[in-house]
Amino acid sequence: MKITEFGKVVRKARLDAEISLLQMANELDVSSAFLSGMETGRKKITGEWVGKIKGFFEGHGIAAPNLAEAADVSNKSVSLEGLNPAHQMLIAGFARTSLSSEEMENLKALLAAANAKKENK
């Protein structure tokens, strides 16, 4: 089965940490089949599991960048729950808009700058 974007981030982090799927599963108290299912898209990736996996890697001194975003892409959905109406409308607008490659790159750069600014506060 094809690996998802989430699976790519998790597998790279596991390789960087020199941790096997089985070892990770044991430490998270789940089966290796469960983790594999999230990596390959057979299982949905909940926000709870994104947090657990991020914490797991942080505990091993490994960064797993864009884990939540990769989970959203792999799940093929983004939760609007808890967002204010302006954010919800913005997300819906992006979903229905065709953007050029250049426009997408400009938006990615803008988001990266906003996130970096937020992290530095």
DSSP file (Angstrom, degrees, kcal/mol; ACC not computed):
  #  RESIDUE AA STRUCTURE BP1 BP2  ACC     N-H-->O    O-->H-N    N-H-->O    O-->H-N    TCO  KAPPA ALPHA  PHI   PSI    X-CA   Y-CA   Z-CA
    1    1 A M              0   0    0      0, 0.0     2,-0.1     0, 0.0    40,-0.1   0.000 360.0 360.0 360.0 146.7    0.0    0.0    0.0
    2    2 A K        -     0   0    0     38,-0.1     2,-0.3     1,-0.1     0, 0.0  -0.405 360.0-120.1 -71.1 140.7    1.2    3.5   -0.8
    3    3 A I        -     0   0    0     -2,-0.1    37,-0.2     1,-0.1    -1,-0.1  -0.613  26.5-134.1 -82.2 141.4    2.6    5.6    2.1
    4    4 A T     >  -     0   0    0     35,-2.8     4,-2.2    -2,-0.3     5,-0.1  -0.296  28.0-100.1 -86.5 173.6    0.8    8.9    2.9
    5    5 A E  H  > S+     0   0    0      2,-0.2     4,-1.9    65,-0.2    66,-0.2   0.902 127.7  51.2 -59.7 -41.0    2.3   12.3    3.5
    6    6 A F  H  > S+     0   0    0     64,-0.7     4,-2.6     1,-0.2     5,-0.2   0.927 108.2  51.9 -60.5 -45.7    1.8   11.6    7.2
    7    7 A G  H  > S+     0   0    0     32,-0.5     4,-3.0    31,-0.3     5,-0.2   0.870 106.6  53.7 -60.0 -38.3    3.6    8.3    6.8
    8    8 A K  H  X S+     0   0    0     -4,-2.2     4,-2.2     2,-0.2    -1,-0.2   0.918 110.7  45.7 -63.4 -43.7    6.5   10.0    5.1
    9    9 A V  H  X S+     0   0    0     -4,-1.9     4,-2.2     2,-0.2    -2,-0.2   0.929 116.3  45.7 -64.9 -44.9    7.0   12.4    7.9
   10   10 A V  H  X S+     0   0    0     -4,-2.6     4,-2.6     2,-0.2    -2,-0.2   0.926 113.2  48.6 -66.2 -45.1    6.7    9.7   10.6
   11   11 A R  H  X S+     0   0    0     -4,-3.0     4,-2.6    -5,-0.2    -1,-0.2   0.906 111.1  50.3 -63.8 -40.5    9.0    7.2    8.8
   12   12 A K  H  X S+     0   0    0     -4,-2.2     4,-2.7    -5,-0.2    -1,-0.2   0.930 112.0  47.9 -62.2 -44.0   11.7    9.9    8.3
   13   13 A A  H  X S+     0   0    0     -4,-2.2     4,-2.1     2,-0.2    -2,-0.2   0.898 111.3  50.8 -64.1 -39.5   11.5   10.8   12.0
   14   14 A R  H  X>S+     0   0    0     -4,-2.6     5,-2.6     2,-0.2     4,-0.7   0.918 111.6  47.5 -62.9 -42.8   11.7    7.1   12.9
   15   15 A L  H ><5S+     0   0    0     -4,-2.6     3,-0.7     1,-0.2    -2,-0.2   0.912 111.0  51.1 -64.0 -42.6   14.8    6.7   10.7
   16   16 A D  H 3<5S+     0   0    0     -4,-2.7    -1,-0.2     1,-0.2    -2,-0.2   0.868 115.1  42.9 -61.7 -36.1   16.4    9.8   12.2
   17   17 A A  H 3<5S-     0   0    0     -4,-2.1    -1,-0.2    -5,-0.2    -2,-0.2   0.529 108.7-127.1 -85.7  -7.0   15.7    8.5   15.7
   18   18 A E  T <<5 +     0   0    0     -4,-0.7     2,-0.4    -3,-0.7    -3,-0.2   0.928  61.1 143.4  57.1  47.6   16.9    4.9   14.7
   19   19 A I      < -     0   0    0     -5,-2.6    -1,-0.2    -6,-0.1    -2,-0.1  -0.962  44.7-134.8-120.0 132.7   13.6    3.5   16.0
   20   20 A S     >  -     0   0    0     -2,-0.4     4,-2.5    -3,-0.1     5,-0.2  -0.392  25.0-112.6 -80.3 162.7   11.7    0.7   14.4
   21   21 A L  H  > S+     0   0    0      1,-0.2     4,-2.7     2,-0.2     5,-0.2   0.906 119.6  51.7 -58.7 -42.2    8.0    0.6   13.9
   22   22 A L  H  > S+     0   0    0      2,-0.2     4,-2.6     1,-0.2    -1,-0.2   0.908 109.1  48.9 -64.0 -42.9    7.7   -2.1   16.5
   23   23 A Q  H  > S+     0   0    0      2,-0.2     4,-2.3     1,-0.2    -1,-0.2   0.925 112.7  48.0 -62.6 -44.1    9.7   -0.2   19.1
   24   24 A M  H  X S+     0   0    0     -4,-2.5     4,-2.0     1,-0.2    -2,-0.2   0.922 111.7  50.1 -62.1 -44.4    7.6    2.9   18.5
   25   25 A A  H  X>S+     0   0    0     -4,-2.7     5,-2.4     1,-0.2     4,-0.6   0.918 110.2  50.2 -60.6 -44.3    4.4    0.9   18.8
   26   26 A N  H ><5S+     0   0    0     -4,-2.6     3,-0.7     1,-0.2    -1,-0.2   0.912 110.9  48.6 -61.1 -43.0    5.5   -0.7   22.0
   27   27 A E  H 3<5S+     0   0    0     -4,-2.3    -1,-0.2     1,-0.2    -2,-0.2   0.822 115.1  44.7 -68.1 -30.5    6.4    2.7   23.5
   28   28 A L  H 3<5S-     0   0    0     -4,-2.0    -1,-0.2    -5,-0.2    -2,-0.2   0.441 111.8-122.7 -91.6  -0.2    3.0    4.1   22.5
   29   29 A D  T <<5S+     0   0    0     -3,-0.7     2,-0.3    -4,-0.6    -3,-0.2   0.893  74.1 108.1  60.3  45.0    1.2    0.9   23.7
   30   30 A V  S   <S-     0   0    0     -5,-2.4    -1,-0.2    -6,-0.1     2,-0.2  -0.867  74.6 -89.3-136.2 172.1   -0.4    0.1   20.3
   31   31 A S     >  -     0   0    0     -2,-0.3     4,-1.7     1,-0.1     3,-0.2  -0.495  28.2-123.7 -81.3 155.3    0.1   -2.5   17.7
   32   32 A S  H  > S+     0   0    0      1,-0.2     4,-2.7     2,-0.2     5,-0.2   0.828 114.1  60.5 -65.3 -30.0    2.6   -2.0   14.9
   33   33 A A  H  > S+     0   0    0      2,-0.2     4,-2.2     1,-0.2    -1,-0.2   0.869 101.7  52.7 -63.9 -36.1   -0.4   -2.7   12.5
   34   34 A F  H  > S+     0   0    0     -3,-0.2     4,-1.5     2,-0.2    -2,-0.2   0.947 112.4  43.3 -64.1 -49.0   -2.2    0.3   14.0
   35   35 A L  H  X S+     0   0    0     -4,-1.7     4,-2.1     1,-0.2     3,-0.2   0.913 113.3  52.1 -63.3 -42.1    0.7    2.7   13.4
   36   36 A S  H  X S+     0   0    0     -4,-2.7     4,-2.1     1,-0.2     6,-0.3   0.885 104.9  57.1 -60.4 -38.5    1.3    1.2    9.9
   37   37 A G  H  X>S+     0   0    0     -4,-2.2     6,-2.0     1,-0.2     5,-1.4   0.865 107.5  47.2 -61.4 -37.1   -2.4    1.8    9.2
   38   38 A M  H  <5S+     0   0    0     -4,-1.5     3,-0.4     4,-0.2   -31,-0.3   0.884 111.8  51.0 -70.9 -37.2   -2.0    5.5    9.9
   39   39 A E  H  <5S+     0   0    0     -4,-2.1   -35,-2.8     1,-0.2   -32,-0.5   0.830 116.8  39.3 -68.0 -31.7    1.2    5.7    7.8
   40   40 A T  H  <5S-     0   0    0     -4,-2.1    -1,-0.2   -37,-0.2    -2,-0.2   0.444 114.2-109.8-101.4  -0.8   -0.5    4.0    4.8
   41   41 A G  T  <5S+     0   0    0     -4,-0.7    -3,-0.2    -3,-0.4    -4,-0.1   0.520  86.3 116.9  88.8   4.5   -3.9    5.7    5.1
   42   42 A R  S   <S+     0   0    0     -5,-1.4     2,-0.4    -6,-0.3    -4,-0.2   0.724  78.6  44.1 -75.8 -19.5   -5.9    2.7    6.2
   43   43 A K  S    S-     0   0    0     -6,-2.0    -2,-0.2    -7,-0.1     2,-0.1  -0.966  89.9-116.0-125.2 141.2   -6.7    4.5    9.5
   44   44 A K        -     0   0    0     -2,-0.4     2,-0.7     1,-0.1    -6,-0.1  -0.431  26.8-130.0 -69.2 149.2   -7.7    8.1   10.1
   45   45 A I        -     0   0    0     26,-0.2    30,-0.1    -2,-0.1     2,-0.1  -0.901  24.5-156.4-106.9 108.4   -5.2   10.2   12.0
   46   46 A T     >  -     0   0    0     -2,-0.7     4,-2.1     1,-0.1     5,-0.1  -0.367  28.8-112.5 -80.6 162.1   -6.9   12.0   14.9
   47   47 A G  H  > S+     0   0    0      1,-0.2     4,-2.2     2,-0.2     5,-0.2   0.850 119.0  59.0 -59.2 -35.1   -5.6   15.1   16.5
   48   48 A E  H  > S+     0   0    0      1,-0.2     4,-2.2     2,-0.2    -1,-0.2   0.922 107.1  45.4 -60.4 -44.2   -5.0   13.1   19.6
   49   49 A W  H  > S+     0   0    0      2,-0.2     4,-2.6     1,-0.2     5,-0.3   0.843 108.1  56.3 -72.0 -32.8   -2.6   10.8   17.7
   50   50 A V  H  X S+     0   0    0     -4,-2.1     4,-2.5     2,-0.2    -1,-0.2   0.942 110.7  46.1 -59.8 -45.3   -0.9   13.7   16.1
   51   51 A G  H  X S+     0   0    0     -4,-2.2     4,-2.5     2,-0.2    -2,-0.2   0.907 112.8  48.8 -63.5 -43.3   -0.1   15.0   19.6
   52   52 A K  H  X S+     0   0    0     -4,-2.2     4,-2.2     2,-0.2    -1,-0.2   0.915 114.6  44.9 -63.5 -43.1    1.0   11.6   20.9
   53   53 A I  H  X S+     0   0    0     -4,-2.6     4,-2.3     2,-0.2     5,-0.2   0.898 112.7  50.4 -70.9 -39.8    3.3   11.0   18.0
   54   54 A K  H  X S+     0   0    0     -4,-2.5     4,-2.6    -5,-0.3    -2,-0.2   0.936 112.8  47.5 -61.2 -45.3    4.7   14.5   18.1
   55   55 A G  H  X S+     0   0    0     -4,-2.5     4,-2.4     1,-0.2    -2,-0.2   0.874 108.4  55.8 -62.7 -37.9    5.4   14.1   21.8
   56   56 A F  H  X S+     0   0    0     -4,-2.2     4,-0.7     2,-0.2    -1,-0.2   0.945 111.6  42.0 -58.8 -49.5    7.0   10.7   21.2
   57   57 A F  H ><>S+     0   0    0     -4,-2.3     5,-2.9     1,-0.2     3,-0.8   0.895 112.2  53.6 -68.5 -39.2    9.5   12.1   18.7
   58   58 A E  H ><5S+     0   0    0     -4,-2.6     3,-1.7     1,-0.3    -1,-0.2   0.897 104.9  56.3 -60.5 -38.4   10.1   15.2   20.9
   59   59 A G  H 3<5S+     0   0    0     -4,-2.4    -1,-0.3     1,-0.3    -2,-0.2   0.731 108.9  47.1 -63.8 -22.2   10.9   12.8   23.8
   60   60 A H  T <<5S-     0   0    0     -3,-0.8    -1,-0.3    -4,-0.7    -2,-0.2   0.251 121.0-109.2-101.6  10.0   13.5   11.2   21.5
   61   61 A G  T < 5S+     0   0    0     -3,-1.7     2,-0.4     1,-0.2    -3,-0.2   0.761  77.3 129.3  71.7  25.3   15.0   14.6   20.5
   62   62 A I      < -     0   0    0     -5,-2.9     2,-0.3    -8,-0.1    -1,-0.2  -0.939  51.9-138.6-118.3 134.6   13.6   14.4   17.0
   63   63 A A        -     0   0    0     -2,-0.4    -9,-0.0    -3,-0.1     0, 0.0  -0.699  10.4-169.0 -86.5 140.3   11.6   17.0   15.1
   64   64 A A    >   -     0   0    0     -2,-0.3     3,-1.1   -10,-0.1   -54,-0.1  -0.710  21.4-157.5-125.2  78.3    8.7   15.9   13.0
   65   65 A P  T 3   +     0   0    0      0, 0.0    -2,-0.0     0, 0.0     0, 0.0  -0.223  67.7   7.1 -64.9 145.0    7.9   19.1   11.1
   66   66 A N  T 3> S+     0   0    0      1,-0.1     4,-2.5     3,-0.1     5,-0.2   0.760  78.4 147.0  61.0  29.5    4.5   19.7    9.6
   67   67 A L  H <> S+     0   0    0     -3,-1.1     4,-2.1     2,-0.2     5,-0.1   0.923  71.2  46.7 -62.1 -46.0    3.0   16.5   11.2
   68   68 A A  H  > S+     0   0    0      1,-0.2     4,-2.2     2,-0.2    -1,-0.2   0.909 113.6  48.5 -64.8 -41.5   -0.5   18.0   11.7
   69   69 A E  H  > S+     0   0    0      1,-0.2     4,-2.3     2,-0.2    -1,-0.2   0.907 110.5  51.0 -65.2 -41.0   -0.6   19.4    8.2
   70   70 A A  H  X S+     0   0    0     -4,-2.5     4,-2.5     1,-0.2   -64,-0.7   0.872 109.0  52.0 -63.9 -36.5    0.6   16.0    6.8
   71   71 A A  H  X S+     0   0    0     -4,-2.1     4,-2.7     2,-0.2   -26,-0.2   0.916 108.4  50.9 -64.8 -42.4   -2.2   14.3    8.8
   72   72 A D  H  X>S+     0   0    0     -4,-2.2     5,-1.7     2,-0.2     4,-0.9   0.920 112.4  46.0 -60.2 -43.9   -4.7   16.7    7.3
   73   73 A V  H  <5S+     0   0    0     -4,-2.3     3,-0.4     1,-0.2    -2,-0.2   0.920 114.1  48.2 -64.9 -43.7   -3.5   15.9    3.8
   74   74 A S  H  <5S+     0   0    0     -4,-2.5    -2,-0.2     1,-0.2    -1,-0.2   0.865 113.8  46.2 -66.6 -36.2   -3.5   12.2    4.5
   75   75 A N  H  <5S-     0   0    0     -4,-2.7    -1,-0.2     2,-0.2    -2,-0.2   0.633 104.3-134.0 -77.6 -13.7   -7.0   12.3    6.0
   76   76 A K  T  <5S+     0   0    0     -4,-0.9     2,-0.3    -3,-0.4    -3,-0.2   0.808  74.1  85.9  60.5  32.1   -8.1   14.4    3.0
   77   77 A S      < -     0   0    0     -5,-1.7     2,-0.4    -6,-0.2    -2,-0.2  -0.991  59.8-153.6-156.2 154.5   -9.9   16.7    5.5
   78   78 A V        -     0   0    0     -2,-0.3     2,-0.3    -3,-0.1    -9,-0.0  -0.998  27.4-125.9-129.4 126.0   -9.3   19.7    7.7
   79   79 A S        -     0   0    0     -2,-0.4    -2,-0.0     1,-0.1    -7,-0.0  -0.538  17.7-170.9 -74.0 133.0  -11.4   20.3   10.8
   80   80 A L    >   +     0   0    0     -2,-0.3     3,-2.0     2,-0.1    -1,-0.1   0.450  46.7 125.5 -96.7  -4.5  -13.0   23.7   11.0
   81   81 A E  T 3  S+     0   0    0      1,-0.3     3,-0.1     7,-0.0    -2,-0.1  -0.313  76.5  13.9 -59.8 131.4  -14.2   23.0   14.5
   82   82 A G  T 3  S+     0   0    0      1,-0.3    -1,-0.3    -2,-0.0     2,-0.2   0.306  97.6 120.5  87.1  -9.6  -13.0   25.8   16.9
   83   83 A L    <   -     0   0    0     -3,-2.0    -1,-0.3     1,-0.1    -3,-0.0  -0.615  68.1-112.3 -85.9 147.9  -12.1   28.2   14.2
   84   84 A N    >>  -     0   0    0     -2,-0.2     4,-2.2     1,-0.1     3,-0.5  -0.371  34.3-102.8 -73.1 161.2  -13.8   31.6   14.0
   85   85 A P  H 3> S+     0   0    0      0, 0.0     4,-2.5     0, 0.0     5,-0.2   0.817 120.3  57.4 -56.4 -33.4  -16.1   32.2   11.0
   86   86 A A  H 3> S+     0   0    0      2,-0.2     4,-2.0     1,-0.2     5,-0.1   0.923 109.0  45.4 -64.6 -42.8  -13.5   34.4    9.2
   87   87 A H  H <> S+     0   0    0     -3,-0.5     4,-2.5     2,-0.2     5,-0.2   0.907 111.8  52.6 -64.9 -41.5  -11.0   31.5    9.3
   88   88 A Q  H  X S+     0   0    0     -4,-2.2     4,-2.4     1,-0.2    -2,-0.2   0.917 110.4  47.3 -60.8 -43.5  -13.7   29.0    8.2
   89   89 A M  H  X S+     0   0    0     -4,-2.5     4,-2.4     2,-0.2    -1,-0.2   0.881 110.6  52.6 -66.0 -37.9  -14.6   31.2    5.2
   90   90 A L  H  X S+     0   0    0     -4,-2.0     4,-2.2     2,-0.2    -2,-0.2   0.925 110.7  46.7 -63.7 -44.6  -10.9   31.7    4.3
   91   91 A I  H  X S+     0   0    0     -4,-2.5     4,-2.2     2,-0.2    -2,-0.2   0.921 112.7  49.4 -63.8 -44.5  -10.4   27.9    4.2
   92   92 A A  H  X S+     0   0    0     -4,-2.4     4,-1.1     1,-0.2    -1,-0.2   0.891 109.8  52.8 -62.0 -38.7  -13.5   27.3    2.2
   93   93 A G  H  < S+     0   0    0     -4,-2.4     3,-0.4     1,-0.2     4,-0.4   0.910 108.9  48.6 -63.7 -42.6  -12.4   30.0   -0.2
   94   94 A F  H >< S+     0   0    0     -4,-2.2     3,-1.1     1,-0.2    -1,-0.2   0.886 107.5  56.2 -62.7 -38.8   -9.0   28.4   -0.7
   95   95 A A  H 3< S+     0   0    0     -4,-2.2    -1,-0.2     1,-0.2    -2,-0.2   0.788 112.9  40.9 -65.6 -25.7  -10.6   25.0   -1.3
   96   96 A R  T 3< S+     0   0    0     -4,-1.1     2,-0.4    -3,-0.4    -1,-0.2   0.345  99.3  90.5-104.7   5.9  -12.7   26.4   -4.1
   97   97 A T    <   -     0   0    0     -3,-1.1     2,-0.6    -4,-0.4    -4,-0.0  -0.857  65.3-141.3-109.4 136.2  -10.1   28.6   -5.8
   98   98 A S        -     0   0    0     -2,-0.4     2,-0.4     0, 0.0    -3,-0.1  -0.856  27.1-172.8 -93.0 121.6   -7.7   27.6   -8.6
   99   99 A L        -     0   0    0     -2,-0.6     2,-0.0    -5,-0.1    -2,-0.0  -0.879  21.7-118.8-116.5 147.5   -4.3   29.1   -7.9
  100  100 A S     >  -     0   0    0     -2,-0.4     4,-2.4     1,-0.1     5,-0.2  -0.295  33.9-105.3 -73.2 166.3   -1.2   29.2  -10.1
  101  101 A S  H  > S+     0   0    0      1,-0.2     4,-2.3     2,-0.2     5,-0.2   0.891 123.0  51.1 -59.5 -40.2    2.0   27.6   -9.0
  102  102 A E  H  > S+     0   0    0      2,-0.2     4,-2.3     1,-0.2    -1,-0.2   0.916 109.6  49.0 -65.4 -43.4    3.5   31.0   -8.3
  103  103 A E  H  > S+     0   0    0      1,-0.2     4,-2.2     2,-0.2    -2,-0.2   0.892 110.8  51.1 -63.4 -39.1    0.5   32.1   -6.3
  104  104 A M  H  X S+     0   0    0     -4,-2.4     4,-2.6     2,-0.2    -2,-0.2   0.920 110.0  49.2 -63.7 -43.7    0.7   28.9   -4.2
  105  105 A E  H  X S+     0   0    0     -4,-2.3     4,-2.2     1,-0.2    -2,-0.2   0.893 110.3  51.1 -63.0 -40.0    4.4   29.5   -3.5
  106  106 A N  H  X S+     0   0    0     -4,-2.3     4,-2.2     2,-0.2    -1,-0.2   0.908 111.6  47.2 -63.7 -41.9    3.7   33.1   -2.5
  107  107 A L  H  X S+     0   0    0     -4,-2.2     4,-2.7     2,-0.2    -2,-0.2   0.894 110.2  52.5 -67.1 -39.9    0.9   31.9   -0.1
  108  108 A K  H  X S+     0   0    0     -4,-2.6     4,-2.5     1,-0.2    -2,-0.2   0.914 110.4  48.3 -60.8 -42.3    3.2   29.2    1.3
  109  109 A A  H  X S+     0   0    0     -4,-2.2     4,-2.3     2,-0.2    -2,-0.2   0.904 111.1  50.4 -65.0 -41.3    5.9   31.8    2.0
  110  110 A L  H  X S+     0   0    0     -4,-2.2     4,-2.3     2,-0.2    -2,-0.2   0.919 112.5  46.6 -62.4 -44.4    3.3   34.1    3.6
  111  111 A L  H  X S+     0   0    0     -4,-2.7     4,-2.7     2,-0.2     5,-0.2   0.904 111.2  51.9 -65.2 -41.4    2.1   31.2    5.9
  112  112 A A  H  X S+     0   0    0     -4,-2.5     4,-2.4     1,-0.2    -2,-0.2   0.910 111.2  47.7 -61.1 -42.5    5.7   30.2    6.8
  113  113 A A  H  X S+     0   0    0     -4,-2.3     4,-2.3     2,-0.2    -1,-0.2   0.903 112.1  49.2 -65.9 -41.4    6.5   33.8    7.8
  114  114 A A  H  X S+     0   0    0     -4,-2.3     4,-2.1     2,-0.2    -2,-0.2   0.907 112.8  47.6 -64.9 -41.5    3.3   34.1    9.8
  115  115 A N  H  X S+     0   0    0     -4,-2.7     4,-2.3     2,-0.2    -2,-0.2   0.894 111.7  50.0 -66.6 -39.7    4.0   30.8   11.6
  116  116 A A  H  X S+     0   0    0     -4,-2.4     4,-1.5     2,-0.2    -2,-0.2   0.901 111.0  49.4 -64.6 -40.6    7.6   31.8   12.3
  117  117 A K  H  < S+     0   0    0     -4,-2.3     4,-0.4     1,-0.2    -2,-0.2   0.902 111.1  50.0 -63.3 -41.7    6.5   35.1   13.7
  118  118 A K  H >< S+     0   0    0     -4,-2.1     3,-1.0     1,-0.2    -2,-0.2   0.895 110.1  50.2 -64.7 -41.0    4.0   33.3   15.9
  119  119 A E  H 3< S+     0   0    0     -4,-2.3    -1,-0.2     1,-0.2    -2,-0.2   0.781 106.0  56.6 -69.0 -27.3    6.6   30.9   17.2
  120  120 A N  T 3<        0   0    0     -4,-1.5    -1,-0.2     1,-0.2    -2,-0.2   0.523 360.0 360.0 -83.3  -5.7    9.0   33.7   18.1
  121  121 A K    <         0   0    0     -3,-1.0    -1,-0.2    -4,-0.4    -2,-0.1   0.472 360.0 360.0 -78.2 360.0    6.5   35.5   20.3
